Each structure stands twice: as structure tokens, then as C-alpha cells.
Amino acid sequence: MNLIIFDLETTGLLPSQHEIIQIAAMKVQHGRWDAGEYFDSYVRPENHIPSFITKLTGITQAQVADAPSPVDVLMQFSRFVGQNATLIAHNGLRFDMRFIAENCMRHGIPVRETSALDSRSFSRKIWGGKGGHGLDAVLSRLGLSSEGVVRHDARGDVQLLAQAVRQMWTRLTPSFQECPVDCSVGVIPALV
């Protein structure tokens, strides 16, 4: 399977009201988890980044001031994804994929369907109802350290999530030809 592990940072939690300010992604092809193809970009929001988001993510208004527009970054991301890939994000179906869909609608970007899943599905399948399924809880259960990684920065979170998904995937099945959890459908910009 061709996988895209990705993460967004946003100006808040509501896709209908808030904006994407950063996207990072790692491409995993045919089970090759090496530091291969990588995508990351800040996104220039239309409104100012709230101070509590800057405190959480470390992303400042100065960092996004000259960043590409949401349309440009979403199109670049879609080209990076390519065809026939499965997108994986932590809380991806409820958060990341909804932000992408809402931004496409807001900016009049035509969309295409893509396979998508929430990495929390791996955690639930392995540990059931035990403890939480947030990224920190998953990293702790897997013995993965976030030392030296900037958390709540999409670039750092993607690196950690890729390690976590790899370990959880191999606990569920040794094959990278089939997904051990159910996939859903999301949308990303159509390729033109």
C-alpha cells in the first residue's frame, strides 16, 4: 500500500471557522518507512493566529505571513499525495480530513475522493478501551520518545506518528499489502 502519513496545524478546532496554518506529510511506499519523500509547508491564513495557538504550536504570525495561500498549499499537497494512496492522520477523520474538505469548499477547489483512515483505529484494535488513544498515550504504550521533537508542530508530529503507525501496523499484520483496520473515504483537491 502507498501511505501518506500527515498532520495539520490550525487556528482552532472548528473546520467551518478556523484555518489551516501548516501541513506536513511523509510518503510510505510499499512498506518502506525510511525517511523518503516528505512534504511540509506553512499556510498563510486570512486571519491572525490566536495567541493560544502560537503558544501550543510555536507557529507565529511572522512565520505564515509570506507562506503560500491555502489553495496553493492544498494543491501542492494533493500533487504530493498522487493517485491511489491512503491518507493516515491521528484523529484524521474527525479533524484533519474535515479541515481539508472545508477548506476546499471555502476556496472553491474541486475535490476527488481518497482512501483515509484514523490512526487511532490501530490503537483501539490493539488496546481496546484501555486508556486513551491520543498520540501521547499511543507513544507511551509503544515506548516511543518524543524527546528532541517539537510537538504540535506538524513536522514533528508526522515523524512520531509514522513511527507509531509502523509499530501498530506490524503488531496487527506483517503485510503492508493490506490494511489491518477499516478505511474510510475523504476528499482532497482534484488534480488538474
C-alpha positions in Angstrom: 0.0 0.0 0.0 1.1 3.6 -0.6 0.5 5.6 2.5 0.6 9.3 3.3 1.1 10.0 7.0 0.1 13.6 7.5 -0.8 16.2 10.1 -2.3 19.7 10.1 -1.9 22.6 12.5 -4.8 25.0 12.5 -6.0 28.2 14.2 -8.6 26.3 16.2 -10.8 23.2 16.4 -13.7 24.1 14.1 -13.2 23.5 10.4 -16.1 25.8 9.5 -14.5 28.7 11.4 -10.8 28.1 11.6 -7.9 27.9 9.2 -5.1 25.6 8.3 -1.6 27.1 9.1 0.7 24.1 8.5 0.7 20.8 6.6 3.3 18.1 6.8 3.3 14.7 5.3 5.5 11.6 4.7 5.1 9.2 1.9 5.5 5.5 2.7 5.6 3.3 -0.4 5.5 -0.5 -0.4 6.2 -0.7 3.3 9.4 1.4 3.0 9.3 3.5 6.1 12.7 5.2 5.6 12.8 9.0 5.6 11.7 9.1 2.0 9.6 11.7 0.3 8.5 14.5 2.6 6.1 17.5 2.3 5.8 20.4 4.6 4.5 23.9 4.3 3.2 26.7 6.3 -0.1 28.2 5.1 -1.0 31.9 5.1 -4.3 32.3 7.0 -6.7 35.1 6.2 -6.9 36.0 9.9 -4.4 36.3 12.7 -3.2 33.3 14.6 -4.7 33.3 18.1 -2.1 33.7 20.9 -3.1 30.4 22.5 -2.4 28.6 19.2 1.0 30.2 18.9 1.7 29.0 22.5 0.6 25.5 21.6 2.2 25.1 18.2 5.0 27.6 18.3 3.8 28.9 14.9 3.9 32.7 14.8 2.2 35.2 12.5 5.6 36.1 11.1 6.2 32.5 10.0 3.0 32.4 8.0 3.0 36.0 6.7 4.8 35.1 3.4 3.6 31.5 3.2 1.6 30.2 0.2 -2.2 30.6 0.1 -4.4 27.8 1.3 -5.3 27.0 -2.3 -1.6 26.7 -3.4 -0.7 24.5 -0.4 -3.7 22.2 -0.8 -2.9 21.8 -4.5 0.8 21.1 -3.7 -0.3 18.6 -1.0 -2.7 16.9 -3.5 0.1 16.5 -6.1 2.4 15.1 -3.3 -0.3 12.5 -2.4 -0.7 11.5 -6.1 -3.0 8.7 -7.1 -4.1 5.6 -5.1 -2.7 6.5 -1.7 -4.3 6.1 1.7 -4.1 9.1 3.9 -3.4 8.5 7.6 -3.7 11.1 10.4 -4.2 10.9 14.1 -7.9 11.8 14.7 -7.8 12.2 10.9 -11.4 11.5 10.0 -12.8 13.9 12.6 -10.3 16.6 12.3 -7.7 16.7 9.5 -9.8 15.4 6.7 -12.7 17.7 7.7 -10.4 20.7 7.6 -9.2 19.8 4.1 -12.8 19.2 2.9 -14.0 22.5 4.4 -11.0 24.5 3.0 -11.6 23.0 -0.5 -15.3 24.1 -0.2 -14.5 27.5 1.2 -12.0 28.2 -1.6 -14.0 26.6 -4.4 -11.4 23.9 -5.1 -12.8 20.8 -6.9 -12.2 17.6 -5.0 -11.5 14.0 -5.5 -12.1 11.0 -3.2 -9.2 9.3 -1.5 -8.9 6.5 0.9 -8.4 7.7 4.5 -8.1 6.4 8.0 -7.6 7.5 11.6 -4.5 6.0 13.2 -6.5 5.8 16.4 -8.2 2.8 14.8 -4.9 0.9 15.2 -4.7 1.8 18.8 -8.3 0.8 19.5 -7.8 -2.5 17.8 -4.7 -3.3 19.8 -5.6 -1.9 23.2 -9.4 -1.7 23.1 -10.9 0.5 25.8 -7.8 0.6 27.9 -6.6 4.2 28.5 -6.9 7.0 25.9 -6.0 6.8 22.3 -4.4 10.3 21.9 -1.0 10.4 20.3 0.9 10.9 23.6 -0.8 7.8 25.1 0.0 5.7 22.0 3.6 6.8 22.0 3.9 5.9 25.7 2.4 2.4 25.2 4.8 1.8 22.3 7.8 3.1 24.2 8.5 5.9 21.6 10.1 9.0 22.9 9.2 12.5 21.7 12.5 13.9 23.0 14.0 16.3 20.6 10.8 16.5 18.6 8.7 19.7 18.6 5.2 18.5 19.5 2.2 20.3 17.9 4.3 21.2 15.0 3.1 19.2 12.0 6.6 18.3 11.0 7.5 16.7 14.4 4.1 15.1 14.9 4.3 13.4 11.4 7.6 11.9 12.3 6.2 10.5 15.6 3.0 9.3 14.0 4.9 7.5 11.3 6.8 5.6 13.9 3.7 4.8 15.8 1.7 3.6 12.8 4.5 1.4 11.7 4.7 -0.3 15.0 1.0 -0.7 15.4 0.6 -1.9 11.8 3.2 -4.6 12.3 1.6 -5.7 15.5 -1.6 -6.3 13.6 -0.2 -7.8 10.4 3.2 -8.3 9.0 2.0 -7.5 5.5 1.9 -3.9 4.1 -0.2 -5.1 1.2 -3.5 -5.0 3.2 -4.7 -2.6 5.8 -5.4 -4.1 9.2 -8.1 -1.6 10.0 -11.1 -0.3 8.1 -10.5 2.6 5.7 -12.9 5.4 5.0 -13.2 7.9 2.3 -12.1 11.6 2.4 -11.6 14.3 -0.1 -8.5 16.2 -1.3 -8.1 18.7 -4.2 -8.7 17.2 -7.6 -5.6 17.0 -9.8 -5.8 19.2 -12.9 
